[in-house]
Amino acid sequence: MIRFTIAFLLLTVCIHGFAQSSIDNVLREIEKNNKSLQSEKQYWEAEKLSYRTGLNPENPKAEYDYLPGSPAGAGNQTDMSVTQSFDFPTAYGKRRSVSKEQVQQAEYKFQVTRQEILLEAKLICLELVHRNKLSEQLSQRLQSASKLVEATNQKATLGETNVLDLNKIKLLRLEIKNDLERNEMAVVNLKQKLTELNGNVIPEMNVLTYPVLPTLPVFETLDSLIEANDPIVKVYQQDVTIGAEQVALSKSITLPKLEAGYHYQAILGQRYQGFHIGTSIPLWENKNKVKAQQARLSYSEIQVQEHRIEHHSRNRRVYESHLHWRNTVSEYQELLTASNNEALLTKSFEAGQISLIEYLMEVRYLYDAVERFLSAENELNDTVAVLYKFEL
């Protein structure tokens, strides 16, 4: 039975589940129901609207003055004017350019949050796959240990073994039972985390299986692919683009503002009306604005370079980790296939060919190897999930 289980596990690693994985279905459900994503989406929609405000000229200004004369007979004076102020014409185009880039950056920022939440959910799903496989192993070990306790108990009754040996077997069964219970508690906690991520709605989870692992290209190729598609990178790049547009906008704002309108005046029975034209003299109001935006642009450019170095280093670490776990899984596959001898150990012990101490040492060594194999398999899938986060 144990041999069949090991073979099944190894086959699963090789094909990584011909059965359709339901992890993608869980992620789609969480994307739809997650409250953090819903609030984040509303927040950035509001920010997009704010970025689209203030792009038009100021509201026109209307004034009316009625001034009764004194003393009597001096006549009344009436003044009325309608004026419209304008920034220098190029400023409006620059404002729209800044707004467009800010709206695009808002979308990238939302995608960053979305991918972080979906990656968290995916890693939980992968851990669930690992825990379910471990539960299967522990359940079968518990069955095997229980049968061994029964057999040893019968031998003790017949005087063919002593109580000390029986207690050691019972202790092994107890250890396995406790491991199984702890693992089942971990499964419950993981499912609760998924429920929280799914807006406190229990997600529909069939039997989760590991997704098919892609064949990773060489690091330089994969790193370039990540950089080209990662929204975090695009957020930093947008900072530079927005900064450059804001420098141009600052230069336009420092140019003279314009004012045009209509002016009407009536006094002592005479009327005057005509056009009003004015301009501002750009002396000190916007002093240093261009320099300030240029400094911010330089800061954004350095941030892009800093992030690129940090991101490249992090990608390299995860990639090297992936290679390590891939080799480890392959080595465990080979060793477990060659050393799958629990059934033989049990038969040898029951036949009295090996001592209880020898049996316990060998079987614990085998159990430890299988658990390390399952952990390595989980780590391997985690590294792929992190590297391909940009595809979520």
VEXZA-765719 format. One record per residue: residue in one letter; x, y, z of N, C-alpha, C, CB in turn. Coordinates in steps of 0.1 Angstrom, whole numbers, plus 5000, padded with zeros to 4 digits. Glycine has a CB too. Layout:
AXYZXYZXYZXYZ;...
This chain:
M500849885000500050005000500950135000499150005012;I501950135009502850245009503650264996503850235021;R503950144990504750154978503850214967505150014973;F502550174967501650234957501550384959500250174958;T501550434972501350574975502650654970501250594990;I503750594972505050664968505050674953506250594973;A504650564946504650564932503650674926504350424926;F502550674933501550774929502050924931500250754937;L502750944942503351074944504351114933503951084958;L505251024930506251044920505651064906507250924919;L504550994903503951014890503251154890502850904888;T502751194901502151324902503151434899501451354915;V504351424905505451524902505751524887506651494911;C505851404881506251404867505251474858506451254863;I503951444860502951504851502251624857501951394848;H502451644870501851754877500351764874502451884874;G499751644875498251644874497651654860497751744883;F497451534854496651544842495251594844496551404835;A494751574857493451634861493551784861493051574874;Q492451844857492351994856492552044870491052034850;S493552134872493652204885492552304887495052264886;S492052314899491052404902491552534909489952344911;I492852544910493452664916493052794908495052654916;D493152784895492752904887491252944890492952874872;N490452844892489052874895488852944908488152744895;V489652894918489652964931490153104930490552884941;L491153124922491753264920490753354913493053264912;R489953304904488953384897487853424907488453304885;E487553324915486453354925486953464935486053224932;I488153454939488653544949488753684943490053504954;E489253694930489253814923487953884922489853794909;K486853814922485553864921485053904934484653764914;N485353834945484753854958485653924968484353724964;N486953944966487753994976487454144979489253984971;K487254174992486754304996487954404994486354305010;S489154364997490254464995490354504981491554395000;L490154414971490254444957489054534953490254314949;Q487954504959486754584955486954734960485454524962;S487454744972487654884978488854954970487954884993;E489854874967490954934959490554974946492154824958;K489654904939489154944926488355074927488354834920;Q487555084937486755204939487655324942485755184950;Y488655304950489655404953490355464941490655364963;W490855374932491555424920490555474910492355304914;E489355434910488355494901488155634905487055414900;A488055664918487855794923489155884920487655794938;E490355824921491555894918491655924903492755814922;K491155834895491155864880490255984877490655744872;L489155994884488256114882488956244887486856094889;S489656234898490356354903491456394893490956324917;Y492056294886493156334877492556404865493856204872;R491256374862490556434850489956574853489556344845;T490056614865489556744869490556854867488956744883;G490156984866491057094865491757104852492057084875;L491257034841491857034828491357154819491656904821;N490257214823489657324815489957454821488157304814;P489757564814489957694819489057724831489657804808;E489457824839488657864851487257904847489457974859;N486357904856485057944853485058094850484057924865;P484158144841484058284838483558364850483158314826;K483958484851483658574862482758684857484958634869;A481558704864480658804860480458904872479258744856;E480559034870480459134880479359244876481759204883;Y478659294886477659394883477659494895476159334882;D477859624892477859724902476759834899479259794903;Y475959864909474959974907475260074918473459924908;L475660204914476160304923475260424923477660344921;P474260444932473360564932474260684935472260544942;G473960794927474660914929474261004941474661004917;S475061084946474661174957475561304955474961114971;P474961424956473561454960472561424949473461594964;A471361454952470261424942470561494929468861464948;G470361424918470561484905471961454900470361624905;A472761394908474161354904474161244894475061324916;G472961164894472961054885473460924891473661084872;N473160814885473560684889474660624880472360584891;Q475460534885476460464877476260314877477960504882;T476260254865476160114864477360054857474860074856;D477959954864479059884858478759734857480359904866;M479059674846478959524844480059474835477559494837;S480559364840481659304832481659144833483059344837;V482059084822482158934821483558904816481058874812;T484358834824485658804820485958654821486658884829;Q486958614813487358474813488958474813486858404800;S489458404823490958394824491358264818491358394839;F492558264812493158154805494658144809493058164790;D495058014811496557994812497058004798496857854818;F498358004797498958004783498457884776500558014784;P498057894763497357784756498057644757497257814742;T499357644757500057514757499857434770501557524755;A499457514781499357444794498157344794499057554805;Y497157364786496057274787496357144780494857334779;G497157144770497557024764498456944773498357044751;K499357014780500256954790499556894802501357044795;R498456964806497656914817496956774813496657014822;R496456774801495856654796496856534795495156674783;S498056574791499056464790499456414804500356524783;V499556504814499856454827498656364832500056574837;S497456414830496256344834496256204828494956424831;K496456194815496456064809497455964815496756084794;E498656014818499655924823499355894838501055994823;Q498755984845498355954859497255844859497856074866;V496255854850495255754849495755614846494155794838;Q496755614837497455494833498155434845498355504821;Q498855524853499555474864498655414875500455584870;A497455484876496455434886496055284883495255524886;E495955254870495555124866496755024870495355114851;Y497955064868499054984871499154954886500455044867;K498855064894498855044909497754954913498655184915;F496654954907495554854910496054714907494254894903;Q496754704895497154574892498254514901497754574877;V499054604907500054564917499254504929500854684922;T498254574934497554514946496854384942496554624951;R496254384930495554264926496454144925494854294912;Q497654164919498554054918499054004932499754084909;E499254094941499754064954498753974961500054184963;I497454014960496353934967496253794960495054014966;L496253794947496153664940497353574942495953694925;L498553634943499653554946499553494960500953634945;E499153574970498953524983497953404983498453634993;A496853424976495853314975496453184968494653364967;K497253214957497853094950498753014959498553144937;L499653094966500553024975499852944986501553124982;I498652994991497852915000497352794994496753005006;C496852804981496352684974497452584972495752734960;L498652624969499752534967500052464980500952604962;E500052544991500252485004499152385008500352595015;L497952415003496852315005497052184998495452375001;V497552194986497952074978498951994986498452104964;H499952064991501051994999500451925011502152095003;R499652005018499051945031498051835028498252055038;N497351835017496451725014497251595010495551765002;K498351615003499251505000499851445013500351544990;L500251535022500851485034499751415043501351605042;S498551465043497451395050497251255045496151475049;E497351245032497151115026498251015030497151115010;Q499451065031500550985036500450945050501851065034;L500051045058499951025073498750925076499751155080;S497650935068496550845070496950705067495350885061;Q497750685057498150555053499150495063498650545039;R500050585068500950545078500250505091501950655081;L499250575095498450545107497750415105497450655109;Q497250385094496650245091497650135093495950245077;S498850165087499950065087500350045102501050105079;A500550155109500950145123499950075132501250285129;S498650105129497550035137497549885135496250095133;K497749845122497849705120499049635127497949675104;L500149715127501349665133501149655148502649755130;V500449745154500149745169499349615172499349865173;E498349595163497449475165498349345164496349475155;A499149335154500049215153500949205164500749225139;T501549315169502549305180501749275193503249435182;N500549325194499749295206499449145207498449375206;Q499149085196498848935195500148865199498348895181;K501248905194502548845198502848855213503648905190;A502548975218502748995233501848905241502549145236;T500648885236499648795243500248655243498348805237;L500848615232501348475231502748465237501448435216;G503248575242504648575248505748575238504748455256;E505448605225506448605215507248745215505848585202;T506748845222507448975223507149035236507049065211;N507849135240507549195253506749325252508949225260;V506349375264505549495264506249615260504949505279;L507549615262508349735258508249755243509849715262;D508449645236508349655221506949705217508649525214;L505949655224504549695221504349845223503549615229;N504949895234504750035237505550125227505350065251;K506650075222507350155212506550165199508750085209;I505850055195505050055183503850155186504549915180;K503250145198502150235201502650375201501550195215;L503850405205504350535205504550585191505750545212;L504950505182505050535168503650575162505650425160;R502650495166501350525161500850655166500350415165;L501150685179500650805185501350925178501050805200;E502650915175503351025168502651055155504750995167;I502350945148501750965134500351025136501650825127;K499650985146498251035148498351185151497650955160;N499351225160499451365163499851445151500451385174;D500751395143501151465130500051485121502251385123;L499151375120497951385111497051495117497251245111;E496751495129495851595135496451735133495651575150;R497751755135498351895133498151935118499751895137;N498451835110498351865095496851905092498751745087;E495951835097494451865094494151995100493551755100;M494652035111494452175116495052275107495052185131;A496152245102496752345092495952355080498252295088;V495352245075494452245063493252335066493952105060;V492652325078491552405082491852555082490952365096;N493052585088493452725088493752785074494752735096;L494252705065494552745052493152775045495352645044;K492252685047490952705040490252835046490052585042;Q490452855059489852975065490453105059490052975080;K491853095056492453215050491953235036493953185049;L491653125029491053145015489653205016491053005008;T488953155026487553215028487653365031486853135040;E488553405039488753545042489053625029489753575053;L489953565021490353635009489253634999491553565003;N488253545000487153534991485953614997486753384989;G486153715005485053795010484253725020484253844998;N484853635028484153555038483153455032483453645048;V483353425019482553325013483453205010481953374999;I482953085014483752965012483952934997483052845019;P485152934992485352914978485052774974486752954974;E484652754962484452614957485852554954483552624944;M486152454961487452384959487252244957488352404972;N487552194945487552054942488952004947487352024927;V489351884944490651834948491651914940490751684945;L492351994948493452084942494652004938493852194951;T495152024926496351964922497352074918496151864910;Y498652034918499652134914499452164899501052074916;P499652284895499552314880500752264873499452474878;V500552244860501652204852502852304852501252174837;L504052254856505152344857505652384843506252284866;P505852504840506452544827507952514827506252694824;T508552504815509952494814510552634814510352414801;L511252674824511752804825512852834815512252834840;P512852944809513852984800515153024808513453104790;V516253054801517353104808517053234816518553134798;F517753264827517453364836517253504829518453384847;E518253534820518153664813516853684805519353684804;T516453574799515153584791513953604800515053464783;L513953524811512853534820512853664827512853424831;D513953714831514053844838513553954829515553874842;S513953954816513454054807511954044805514154034793;L511353924805509953904804509253964816509653754803;I509753934828509153994840509254144840509953944853;E510354204836510454344836509554414826511954384833;A509254344815508354404805506954394809508654324792;N506554304818505154284821504754314836504754144818;D505754334845505454354859504854494861506754334867;P503654504867503054634869503854724879501654624874;I504554654888505454744897506454814889506054644908;V507054754879508054824871507354934863508654724861;K506154904858505455014851505055124859504254944844;V504755104872504455214881505655314882504055164895;Y506855254884508055334885508355404872509255244889;Q508155334861508355404848507455514845508255294836;Q506155494850505155604848505555724856503855554852;D506155704868506655814876507555904868507355774889;V508455844860509355924851508655994840510455824845;T507655914834506955974823506056094828505955874817;I505456074840504656184845505556304849503856134858;G506656274855507656374859508056464847508856324866;A508356394836508756474824507556554819509156374813;E506356504819505256584815504956704825503956504814;Q505256684837505056794847506056894846504956734861;V507256864842508256964839507857054827509656894835;A507356994817506857064806505657154810506456974794;L504757094818503557174823504057294831502657084831;S505057274840505557384848506057494840506657334858;K506757464829507257564820506057644813508157504809;S505057574810503857644804503157734814502857534798;I503057684826502457764837503157894840502257684849;T504457894838505258014841505058124830506757984843;L504458084819504258184808503058274812503958114795;P502958394806501858484810500458424808501958614801;K499558454818498158414817497458524810497558394831;L496358484804495558574795494258594801495458524781;E493558714798492258744803491558824793492358824817;A490258784790489458844780488058854785489558774766;G487358964780485958974784485259094778485858974799;Y484059124784483159234779482959324791481859174774;H483059454789482859554800481759654795484159624803;Y480859684804479759784801479659884813478359704800;Q479560014809479460114820478460224815480860184822;A477560254825476560364822476660464833475160304821;I476760594829476960704839476460834833478360714844;L475560904841475061034837474461024823476161134837;G473660924821472960904808473860864796472261034805;Q475060844799475960794788476460654790477260894787;R476560584779476960444780478260414773475860354774;Y479060324780480360284774480460134774481560354782;Q480860074764480959924764482059884754479559864760;G482659774757483759724748484359604754484759834746;F485459564747486159444751487159464762486859374739;H487459364770488459374780489559264777487859344795;I490759304777491859214775492959244785492459234760;G493559134791494559154801495559044801493959174815;T496659054807497658954808498358964821498658964796;S498958854826499758864838501258884835499558734847;I501958934844503358944842504058844851503859094846;P504658744845505258634853506558674860505458514844;L506458724872507658774879508058674890507358904885;W507258644900507658564911506658454916507958654923;E505458454911504458364916504958214914503158384909;N505458184903505858044899507358024900505358004886;K508058104907509458094908509857954914510058214917;N510857894908511457764912510557644909511757774926;K509357664903508457554901509057454891507157604895;V509657504880510357424870511457344877510857504858;K512257414885513457344891512957234900514257444899;A511857264908511357164917510857034909510157224925;Q510157054898509656944890510856864884508756984879;Q511856944880513056874874513756794885514056974868;A513756834897514356764908513556634911514456844921;R512256644911511356534913511556434901509956574913;L511756484889512056394878513356314880512056474865;S514356384884515656314887515456204898516756414891;Y514656244908514456144918513756014913513556204929;S512756044904511955924898512955844890510855974890;E513855904882514755834874515655744882515555924865;I516155794893517055724902516255604908517655804913;Q514955624912514155524917513955404908512755574921;V513855434895513655334885514955244884513455394871;Q516155314885517355244885517555154897518555334883;E517155214909517255144921516355024921516955234933;H515155044917514154924916514654824907512754974913;R515254864896515654764886516754674892516254834873;I517754734899518754654905518154564916519854754912;E517254614924516654534935515854424929515754624944;H515054454918514154354912515054244905513254424902;H516054284898516954194892517554094902518054264884;S517954154913518554064924517553974929519154154935;R516354024932515253934938514953824928514054014941;N514753864915514453764905515553654904514253824891;R516753694905517853604905517853504916519253674905;R517553554928517453464940516353364939517253554953;V515153404934514053314933514353214922512753394930;Y515053264911515353164900516353064905515953244888;E517353104912518353014917517752914927519553084924;S516752964935516052874944515252774936515152964953;H514652814925513852724917514752614912513252794905;L515952644907516852544902517252444913518152614896;H517452504925517852414936516752314939518152494949;W515452364940514352274944514052184932513152354947;R514252224920514052134909514952014909514152204895;N516252044912517251934914516951844926518651994915;T516551914937516151834949515051734946515851924960;V513951784940512851694937513251584928511751784930;S514051614918514551504909515351404917515451564898;E516251444926517051354934516151264943518051424942;Y515151334949514251254958513451154950513351344966;Q513051194938512351094930513150964928511951154916;E514350994924515250874921515550794934516550924916;L515750854945516150784957514850714963516650884968;L513750774963512550714968512050594960511450814969;T512350604947511950494938512850374941512150534923;A514150394945515050294947514950234962516550334945;S514450324971514450284985513150264991515250374993;N512150244983510750224988510650084994509750244976;N510950065006511049935012510349925025512549895014;E509250005028508549995040507849855041507550105041;A507249815031506549685031507549575034505849655018;L508749575029509749475031510249485046510949495022;L510349615051510749625065509749575074510949775067;T508449595071507449545080507449385080506049595075;K507549325068507649185068508849125075507649135053;S509949195073511149145080511049155095512349235075;F510449265100510249285114509249175120509649425117;E508149155112507149055117507748915117505949065108;A508648895108509348755107510448745117509748735093;G510848855124511848845134513248855128511748725141;Q513348905115514648915108515449035112514448905093;I514649145116515349265121514649295135515149385111;S515449375143514949415156513949535154516049445165;L513249555165512349675165513049805164511549675178;I514249815170515049935169515449965154516249925178;E515849855148516249865134515049905125516849735129;Y513949845128512749875120512350025122511549785125;L512350075135511950205137512850305131511850235153;M514150285132515150375126514950375110516550325129;E514750265104514550265090513250325085514650115084;V512150295092510850345088510850495090509750275095;R511450545101511450695103512250765093511950725118;Y513350705089514250755079513450765066515450675077;L512650665063511850665050510750775051511150525048;Y510050785063509050885065509651025063508350875078;D510751045069511451175068511751215053512651175077;A512251115046512551135032511351175024513251005026;V510251105026508951135019508551275022507851025022;E508551315035508051445038508951555033508051455054;R510251525032511251625026510951635011512651585029;F510651525005510251524991509051614988510051384986;L507951594997506751674995507051814998505651615005;S507851855007508251995010508952054998509052005023;A509951974993510652024981509752044969511751924978;E508851964967507851974956507052104958506851854956;N506652134971505852254973506752374971505352254988;E507952374976508852484974509152514959510252464981;L509252404951509452424937508252494930509552284930;N507052454934505852524928505752664933504552444932;D506152694946506052824951507052924943506452834966;T508252874939509152954932508552994918510552894931;V507952894912507352924899506253024900506852794892;A505453014910504353104913504853244914503453064925;V505953264922506453394924507053454911507553384935;L507853374904508453414891507353454881509353314886;Y506253384881505253414871504053494876504753284864;K504353564887503253644893502653744883503853724906;F503553794874503053894865501953844855504253944856;E501753714855500753654846499353644853501153514841;L499353664866498053654873497053764869498353664888;
